[in-house]
Amino acid sequence: MSSLSQLQPTHLWQLFEKICSIPHPSKHEQKISAWIQSWATEQGLAVKEDTVGNIFIKKPATAGMENCQGVILQAHMDMVPQKNADTEHDFLTDPIKPYIIDETDGQWVTAEGTTLGADNGIGLCSALAVLASTDVAHGPLEVLVTIDEEAGMTGAFGLEAGWLDGDILINTDSEQEGEVYMGCAGGIDAEATFKLNFEDVAENVTSFNLSLSGLKGGHSGVDIHTGRANANKLLVRFLLAASQQFSLRLTELNGGSLRNAIPREADASFVIDNTDIAAFKTSLADYVATLRATLGSVETDIEMLLISPETFEECWTKETQTAILHALNACSNGVLRMSDDIEGIVETSLNLGVIRTKGRKFVAMSLIRSLHDDGRMMAESMVQSVFELAGATFAVSGAYPGWKPDTSSNIMKTVRDTYQQLFDKVPEIMVIHAGLECGLFKTAYPHWDMVSFGPTIKFPHSPDEKVNVATVDLYWQLLVAVLKNIPQKV
């Protein structure tokens, strides 16, 4: 089966196939924004854009539902740009190439060597499909499409009061069918910056580049508890041990690409005394064997490749190297605490997402998430202490609030009851550890009653991203039924 348009619901999948053809990575949503606005105009719908870049589309109620409460369907237009090392792809110009795979647990749609963008492309296309439909019953309807959710929540931060009239918001950015979300974690970006000191490379050394690849990566919220390894942490662990045993001196160290994606790849350049090379290679082989033995059930394709590039003229001083490697090794990563209130849910986590050599500076970027402000501040304090003790400057930015659960939410009850009527089972009412935009929306629209649900999407923020075909149909059925069941205004 080559075309997604053969899948159900047909119009949703046709729209998704279309947006896959339009580049739309975070910070570069101009093309997809222009297409959405042109498409809405062709549908005869009222569309407008705010100064930040968010899009608002309005559709009148269907006959007989004019007095229902107004509903806002919300999605974000950007996608996380991640690709495998051996995949040639320019996210600014090249289309995503989706295809269908058959697995033991059903059909899935994934992409060739890149992220798919089902997060949040399926939700976006479901909203557009409702707008285009002539047979979906609904009250007064608005669609809010935000920008830059994945890289800074710029659209949600910039949302102003007065643009939207509805009282109910349905967020489409959840990733597990059968779960209805009524709350999410907040987060903050942390950045440590080291000044790099260099010295001339010694004589009788050989230059090398060491890369670690093949890890699964994933979403730093949704997948943080799965045991998936962090490439930055694995490479630093080896480099620290090797620097203590051999005359190894770094010239560059990089890993990861996004603070909200678990790093899949990392690499380092260094010089080493010729007399240490044989023993170093043995140590490297032993380390790879250890990783495969201890992580092999989760990380099945771990690779560490050693090559000899051109000669380097200068390297980091021993003091600089020691401080950075020790700090990175000591930096917390992964789940810091599980929730005491909600079984099986991560309360606080940290993802050491990006390490980067930038000229004469070295930067380490982390994303801290927590269901509670105190948990976030605790993790922030820990990371700050580690890096400042090592001589780095430390700063935080982009803090966004969590979405506090409202157990009396009427729309949550409507979704729960509708799900039970449709599928003869009760959905799980959940709080998600990922960051949704809902908490930020409360600033401009504190009266909104909000809920989030979606199809099953596995491994977002990684090239393994895939969406389950059957659950997209179930999600669509639920969305259509919920819109029909929205009560009238009081």
C-alpha positions as CSV (number, residue, x, y, z in Angstrom):
1,M,0.0,0.0,0.0
2,S,1.8,3.1,-1.2
3,S,-0.7,5.9,-0.5
4,L,-1.9,7.1,2.9
5,S,-5.1,8.2,1.3
6,Q,-6.2,4.5,1.2
7,L,-6.4,4.6,5.0
8,Q,-9.4,5.6,7.2
9,P,-10.5,8.2,7.8
10,T,-9.7,9.1,4.2
11,H,-9.8,12.9,4.4
12,L,-7.6,13.1,7.5
13,W,-4.9,10.9,5.9
14,Q,-5.0,12.8,2.6
15,L,-4.4,16.0,4.6
16,F,-1.6,14.4,6.5
17,E,0.1,13.2,3.3
18,K,-0.1,16.8,2.1
19,I,1.5,18.4,5.1
20,C,4.3,15.8,4.9
21,S,5.1,17.3,1.6
22,I,5.5,20.8,3.1
23,P,8.7,21.4,5.2
24,H,7.6,22.6,8.7
25,P,10.4,22.1,11.3
26,S,10.2,24.3,14.5
27,K,11.2,27.9,13.8
28,H,10.6,27.4,10.1
29,E,6.8,27.2,9.8
30,Q,6.3,29.8,7.1
31,K,5.5,27.3,4.3
32,I,3.0,25.3,6.3
33,S,1.4,28.4,7.7
34,A,0.9,29.9,4.2
35,W,-0.6,26.6,3.0
36,I,-3.0,26.3,6.0
37,Q,-4.3,29.9,5.5
38,S,-4.7,29.4,1.7
39,W,-6.5,26.1,2.3
40,A,-8.9,27.6,4.8
41,T,-9.7,30.5,2.5
42,E,-10.5,28.0,-0.3
43,Q,-12.9,26.3,2.1
44,G,-14.7,29.6,2.6
45,L,-13.7,29.9,6.2
46,A,-12.7,32.9,8.2
47,V,-9.0,32.8,8.9
48,K,-6.6,35.2,10.6
49,E,-3.0,35.3,12.0
50,D,-1.7,37.1,15.1
51,T,1.6,38.9,15.4
52,V,3.3,35.8,16.8
53,G,2.3,33.6,13.9
54,N,-0.6,31.6,15.4
55,I,-3.5,30.9,13.1
56,F,-7.2,31.1,13.9
57,I,-9.9,29.6,11.8
58,K,-13.7,29.9,12.5
59,K,-16.6,27.7,11.3
60,P,-20.2,28.3,12.1
61,A,-22.2,25.7,13.9
62,T,-24.1,23.1,12.0
63,A,-27.9,23.4,11.8
64,G,-29.6,22.9,15.2
65,M,-26.4,23.3,17.2
66,E,-26.0,27.0,17.2
67,N,-26.7,27.2,21.0
68,C,-24.0,24.7,22.0
69,Q,-21.0,25.8,23.9
70,G,-18.2,27.0,21.6
71,V,-15.3,24.6,21.1
72,I,-11.7,25.3,20.1
73,L,-9.7,22.5,18.5
74,Q,-6.0,23.1,19.1
75,A,-2.8,21.8,17.4
76,H,0.7,23.0,16.7
77,M,2.0,23.3,13.2
78,D,5.7,22.6,13.8
79,M,7.5,19.2,13.9
80,V,10.7,18.0,15.5
81,P,13.5,17.6,12.9
82,Q,15.5,14.5,13.6
83,K,17.1,12.1,11.2
84,N,19.4,9.1,11.2
85,A,23.1,9.8,10.6
86,D,23.0,7.9,7.2
87,T,19.9,9.7,6.0
88,E,20.4,12.7,3.6
89,H,17.5,15.0,4.3
90,D,17.2,18.8,4.5
91,F,14.2,19.6,6.8
92,L,14.0,23.1,5.3
93,T,13.5,21.9,1.7
94,D,12.8,18.2,1.6
95,P,9.4,16.5,2.1
96,I,8.9,13.9,4.8
97,K,8.5,10.5,3.1
98,P,5.8,8.5,5.0
99,Y,5.1,4.9,4.4
100,I,3.0,2.1,5.9
101,I,4.4,-0.9,7.7
102,D,2.7,-4.0,9.0
103,E,3.7,-5.3,12.4
104,T,2.3,-7.9,14.7
105,D,0.3,-5.3,16.5
106,G,-1.2,-3.8,13.4
107,Q,-0.5,-1.2,10.7
108,W,1.7,1.8,11.4
109,V,2.8,4.8,9.4
110,T,6.4,5.9,9.8
111,A,8.9,7.9,7.7
112,E,12.0,7.1,5.7
113,G,15.0,7.9,8.1
114,T,13.4,10.9,9.7
115,T,10.8,11.9,12.2
116,L,7.3,11.6,10.8
117,G,5.6,14.6,12.3
118,A,2.6,12.7,13.5
119,D,3.3,14.8,16.6
120,N,1.3,16.9,16.1
121,G,0.4,16.5,12.4
122,I,-2.3,14.0,13.0
123,G,-4.0,16.3,15.5
124,L,-3.6,19.2,13.1
125,C,-5.1,17.3,10.2
126,S,-8.0,16.1,12.4
127,A,-8.9,19.7,13.1
128,L,-8.7,20.6,9.4
129,A,-10.7,17.5,8.5
130,V,-13.5,18.7,10.8
131,L,-13.4,22.1,9.2
132,A,-13.7,20.6,5.7
133,S,-16.4,18.1,6.6
134,T,-20.1,18.5,5.7
135,D,-21.3,15.7,7.9
136,V,-19.6,16.3,11.3
137,A,-22.1,17.8,13.7
138,H,-20.7,20.6,15.9
139,G,-21.6,23.8,17.7
140,P,-19.7,27.1,17.1
141,L,-16.2,25.9,16.2
142,E,-12.8,27.5,16.2
143,V,-9.4,26.0,15.3
144,L,-6.2,27.4,17.0
145,V,-2.9,26.4,15.3
146,T,0.1,27.5,17.3
147,I,3.7,27.9,16.1
148,D,7.0,26.6,17.6
149,E,5.6,24.3,20.2
150,E,8.5,21.9,20.1
151,A,11.3,24.4,20.4
152,G,10.0,27.0,22.8
153,M,6.2,27.1,22.9
154,T,6.5,30.6,21.3
155,G,2.9,30.5,20.0
156,A,1.4,29.5,23.4
157,F,3.5,32.1,25.2
158,G,2.3,34.8,22.7
159,L,-1.4,34.0,22.7
160,E,-3.4,37.0,23.6
161,A,-6.9,37.4,25.0
162,G,-9.6,38.4,22.6
163,W,-8.8,36.3,19.6
164,L,-11.0,33.3,20.5
165,D,-14.7,33.1,21.7
166,G,-15.1,29.5,22.8
167,D,-15.1,28.2,26.3
168,I,-13.9,24.6,25.7
169,L,-10.5,23.7,24.3
170,I,-9.7,20.2,23.0
171,N,-5.9,19.8,22.7
172,T,-5.0,17.1,20.1
173,D,-1.4,16.7,21.1
174,S,-1.7,13.5,23.2
175,E,-0.1,10.2,22.1
176,Q,-1.9,7.2,23.6
177,E,-5.3,6.1,22.5
178,G,-7.5,5.1,25.4
179,E,-6.0,7.8,27.7
180,V,-7.6,11.2,28.3
181,Y,-5.3,13.9,29.7
182,M,-6.4,16.5,32.2
183,G,-2.9,17.8,33.2
184,C,0.7,17.9,32.2
185,A,4.2,18.7,33.5
186,G,5.8,22.2,33.3
187,G,9.4,22.7,32.3
188,I,12.4,24.9,32.0
189,D,15.5,25.0,29.9
190,A,18.9,25.0,31.6
191,E,22.2,26.0,30.0
192,A,25.7,25.8,31.3
193,T,28.6,27.5,29.5
194,F,32.3,26.8,30.0
195,K,35.1,28.9,28.7
196,L,37.5,26.7,26.7
197,N,41.2,27.0,27.3
198,F,43.5,25.5,24.7
199,E,47.1,24.5,24.4
200,D,49.4,23.2,21.6
201,V,49.1,19.5,20.8
202,A,52.1,17.5,22.1
203,E,54.5,15.6,19.8
204,N,54.1,11.9,19.0
205,V,50.3,11.9,19.1
206,T,47.6,10.7,16.7
207,S,44.3,12.5,16.1
208,F,41.0,10.6,16.3
209,N,37.3,11.1,16.1
210,L,35.1,8.8,18.2
211,S,31.3,8.7,17.4
212,L,28.6,6.9,19.3
213,S,25.4,6.2,17.3
214,G,22.5,3.7,16.9
215,L,20.6,4.7,20.0
216,K,16.8,4.9,19.8
217,G,16.4,8.4,21.3
218,G,12.9,9.6,21.7
219,H,10.7,12.2,23.5
220,S,12.4,13.5,26.6
221,G,9.0,13.5,28.4
222,V,7.0,10.6,27.0
223,D,10.0,8.2,26.7
224,I,12.2,9.3,29.7
225,H,11.2,6.3,31.8
226,T,11.7,3.6,29.2
227,G,15.4,3.0,29.8
228,R,16.5,4.4,26.5
229,A,20.1,5.5,26.8
230,N,21.5,9.1,26.5
231,A,24.3,9.2,23.9
232,N,25.9,12.2,25.7
233,K,26.1,10.4,29.0
234,L,27.4,7.2,27.5
235,L,30.2,9.0,25.5
236,V,31.2,11.2,28.4
237,R,31.4,8.2,30.8
238,F,33.9,6.5,28.5
239,L,35.9,9.7,27.8
240,L,36.3,10.5,31.5
241,A,37.6,7.0,32.2
242,A,39.9,7.0,29.2
243,S,41.3,10.5,30.1
244,Q,42.2,9.1,33.5
245,Q,43.9,6.1,32.1
246,F,45.5,7.4,28.9
247,S,47.1,10.6,27.6
248,L,43.9,11.6,25.8
249,R,43.2,15.3,25.2
250,L,40.0,16.5,23.7
251,T,39.7,19.0,20.8
252,E,35.9,18.9,20.4
253,L,32.9,17.3,22.0
254,N,29.3,17.4,20.6
255,G,26.1,15.4,21.1
256,G,22.3,15.6,20.7
257,S,20.4,18.2,18.7
258,L,17.4,19.2,20.7
259,R,16.9,19.7,24.4
260,N,13.5,17.9,24.3
261,A,14.8,14.8,22.5
262,I,16.8,12.0,24.1
263,P,20.2,12.2,22.4
264,R,20.8,9.4,19.9
265,E,24.3,10.3,18.7
266,A,27.4,12.0,20.1
267,D,31.0,12.4,19.0
268,A,34.4,13.6,20.2
269,S,37.6,14.6,18.6
270,F,40.9,14.1,20.5
271,V,44.6,13.4,20.4
272,I,46.3,10.6,22.2
273,D,49.9,9.5,22.7
274,N,51.0,6.9,20.1
275,T,52.1,4.6,22.9
276,D,48.6,4.5,24.3
277,I,46.7,3.7,21.1
278,A,46.6,-0.1,21.3
279,A,45.5,-0.1,24.9
280,F,42.9,2.6,24.2
281,K,41.4,0.5,21.4
282,T,41.1,-2.5,23.7
283,S,39.4,-0.4,26.3
284,L,37.0,1.0,23.7
285,A,36.1,-2.5,22.6
286,D,35.5,-3.6,26.2
287,Y,33.3,-0.6,26.8
288,V,31.2,-1.3,23.7
289,A,30.8,-4.9,24.8
290,T,29.7,-3.8,28.2
291,L,27.1,-1.4,26.8
292,R,25.7,-4.1,24.6
293,A,25.5,-6.5,27.5
294,T,23.9,-4.1,29.9
295,L,21.7,-2.1,27.5
296,G,21.2,-4.6,24.7
297,S,17.6,-5.4,25.5
298,V,16.6,-1.7,25.0
299,E,19.4,-0.4,22.7
300,T,19.9,-3.0,20.1
301,D,22.1,-1.1,17.7
302,I,24.8,0.6,19.7
303,E,27.9,1.5,17.7
304,M,31.1,3.3,18.5
305,L,33.3,4.1,15.5
306,L,36.9,5.3,15.8
307,I,38.5,7.0,12.8
308,S,41.6,9.1,12.3
309,P,41.0,12.5,10.8
310,E,43.4,15.3,9.9
311,T,45.9,16.4,12.5
312,F,44.8,18.9,15.2
313,E,47.1,21.8,16.2
314,E,45.6,22.5,19.6
315,C,43.6,20.8,22.2
316,W,41.8,21.5,25.5
317,T,44.0,22.0,28.5
318,K,43.9,19.2,31.1
319,E,42.1,21.5,33.6
320,T,39.4,22.4,31.1
321,Q,38.9,18.8,30.0
322,T,38.7,17.5,33.6
323,A,36.2,20.1,34.7
324,I,33.8,19.6,31.8
325,L,33.9,15.8,31.8
326,H,33.4,15.5,35.5
327,A,30.5,18.0,35.4
328,L,28.8,16.2,32.5
329,N,29.3,12.8,34.1
330,A,27.9,14.1,37.4
331,C,24.9,15.9,35.8
332,S,21.6,14.1,36.6
333,N,19.7,12.6,33.7
334,G,16.5,10.6,33.4
335,V,13.8,10.1,36.0
336,L,14.5,11.9,39.2
337,R,11.2,11.1,41.0
338,M,8.0,9.2,40.3
339,S,4.7,10.8,41.3
340,D,3.3,9.9,44.8
341,D,-0.2,10.9,43.7
342,I,-0.5,9.2,40.3
343,E,0.8,5.7,39.9
344,G,3.2,5.1,37.1
345,I,3.6,8.7,36.2
346,V,7.0,10.5,36.3
347,E,6.9,13.6,38.5
348,T,10.4,15.1,37.8
349,S,12.9,14.4,35.1
350,L,16.0,15.9,33.4
351,N,17.3,15.4,29.9
352,L,20.9,16.4,29.1
353,G,19.8,17.0,25.6
354,V,22.6,18.9,23.9
355,I,26.4,19.3,24.4
356,R,28.1,21.5,21.9
357,T,31.6,23.0,21.3
358,K,31.1,26.5,20.0
359,G,34.5,28.1,19.1
360,R,36.1,28.9,22.5
361,K,33.1,27.9,24.5
362,F,31.4,24.7,25.5
363,V,27.6,24.6,26.1
364,A,25.5,21.9,27.9
365,M,21.7,22.2,27.5
366,S,19.1,20.4,29.6
367,L,15.4,20.3,29.8
368,I,13.9,19.9,33.2
369,R,10.3,18.7,33.6
370,S,8.1,18.4,36.7
371,L,4.5,18.1,37.7
372,H,5.3,20.5,40.6
373,D,7.1,23.8,40.7
374,D,9.1,22.6,43.7
375,G,10.3,19.5,41.8
376,R,11.4,21.7,38.9
377,M,13.3,24.0,41.2
378,M,14.9,21.1,43.0
379,A,16.3,19.7,39.8
380,E,17.3,23.2,38.6
381,S,19.2,23.7,41.8
382,M,21.0,20.3,41.5
383,V,22.1,21.0,37.9
384,Q,23.2,24.5,38.8
385,S,25.4,23.3,41.7
386,V,27.1,20.7,39.5
387,F,28.0,23.1,36.7
388,E,28.9,26.1,38.9
389,L,31.2,24.0,41.0
390,A,33.0,23.0,37.8
391,G,33.5,26.7,36.8
392,A,30.6,27.1,34.3
393,T,28.1,30.0,34.1
394,F,24.5,28.8,34.5
395,A,21.3,30.2,33.2
396,V,17.7,29.1,32.9
397,S,15.0,30.3,30.4
398,G,11.7,29.4,28.7
399,A,10.0,28.3,31.9
400,Y,6.4,27.2,31.2
401,P,3.8,26.2,33.8
402,G,2.3,22.8,34.2
403,W,-1.4,22.3,33.5
404,K,-3.0,21.7,36.9
405,P,-5.7,18.9,36.8
406,D,-9.3,20.0,37.2
407,T,-11.2,17.0,38.6
408,S,-14.5,18.9,38.1
409,S,-13.9,19.5,34.4
410,N,-17.1,19.1,32.4
411,I,-15.4,18.5,29.0
412,M,-13.3,15.7,30.6
413,K,-16.5,14.1,31.8
414,T,-18.0,14.5,28.3
415,V,-15.0,12.8,26.7
416,R,-14.9,10.0,29.3
417,D,-18.7,9.3,28.9
418,T,-18.5,9.5,25.1
419,Y,-15.6,7.1,25.0
420,Q,-17.4,4.6,27.1
421,Q,-20.5,4.9,25.0
422,L,-18.5,4.3,21.8
423,F,-16.1,1.6,22.8
424,D,-17.8,0.0,25.9
425,K,-14.9,0.7,28.2
426,V,-13.8,3.6,30.4
427,P,-10.7,5.5,29.3
428,E,-7.9,6.2,31.7
429,I,-7.9,9.7,33.0
430,M,-4.2,10.7,33.1
431,V,-1.7,13.4,33.7
432,I,1.2,13.4,31.1
433,H,4.8,14.1,31.8
434,A,5.3,15.8,28.5
435,G,4.7,19.5,28.2
436,L,1.4,20.5,26.6
437,E,0.5,24.1,25.8
438,C,-2.6,24.0,27.9
439,G,-1.0,25.5,31.0
440,L,0.1,28.5,29.1
441,F,-3.3,29.0,27.5
442,K,-4.7,29.7,31.0
443,T,-2.8,33.0,31.2
444,A,-4.9,34.6,28.4
445,Y,-8.0,32.4,28.8
446,P,-8.3,31.4,32.5
447,H,-11.9,30.3,32.0
448,W,-11.2,27.6,29.4
449,D,-12.3,24.1,30.3
450,M,-9.6,21.9,28.6
451,V,-8.9,18.3,27.8
452,S,-6.4,16.4,25.6
453,F,-6.6,13.1,23.7
454,G,-5.2,11.6,20.5
455,P,-4.1,8.4,18.7
456,T,-1.2,6.2,19.7
457,I,2.2,7.7,18.5
458,K,5.3,5.8,19.5
459,F,8.8,7.3,19.8
460,P,8.1,10.9,18.8
461,H,11.1,13.2,18.5
462,S,13.1,10.3,16.9
463,P,13.4,8.7,13.5
464,D,11.6,5.7,15.0
465,E,8.4,7.8,15.3
466,K,5.3,5.9,14.1
467,V,1.5,6.3,14.5
468,N,-0.9,3.4,14.8
469,V,-3.4,3.4,11.9
470,A,-6.2,1.8,13.7
471,T,-6.0,4.2,16.6
472,V,-6.2,7.2,14.3
473,D,-9.6,5.9,13.2
474,L,-10.7,5.4,16.9
475,Y,-9.4,8.9,17.7
476,W,-11.4,10.4,14.8
477,Q,-14.6,8.5,15.9
478,L,-14.1,9.9,19.4
479,L,-13.5,13.5,18.3
480,V,-16.6,13.5,16.0
481,A,-18.8,12.0,18.8
482,V,-17.5,14.5,21.4
483,L,-18.3,17.4,19.2
484,K,-21.8,16.1,18.7
485,N,-22.2,15.7,22.5
486,I,-21.1,19.2,23.5
487,P,-23.9,20.6,25.7
488,Q,-25.8,23.8,25.1
489,K,-24.8,27.1,26.7
490,V,-26.2,27.5,30.2
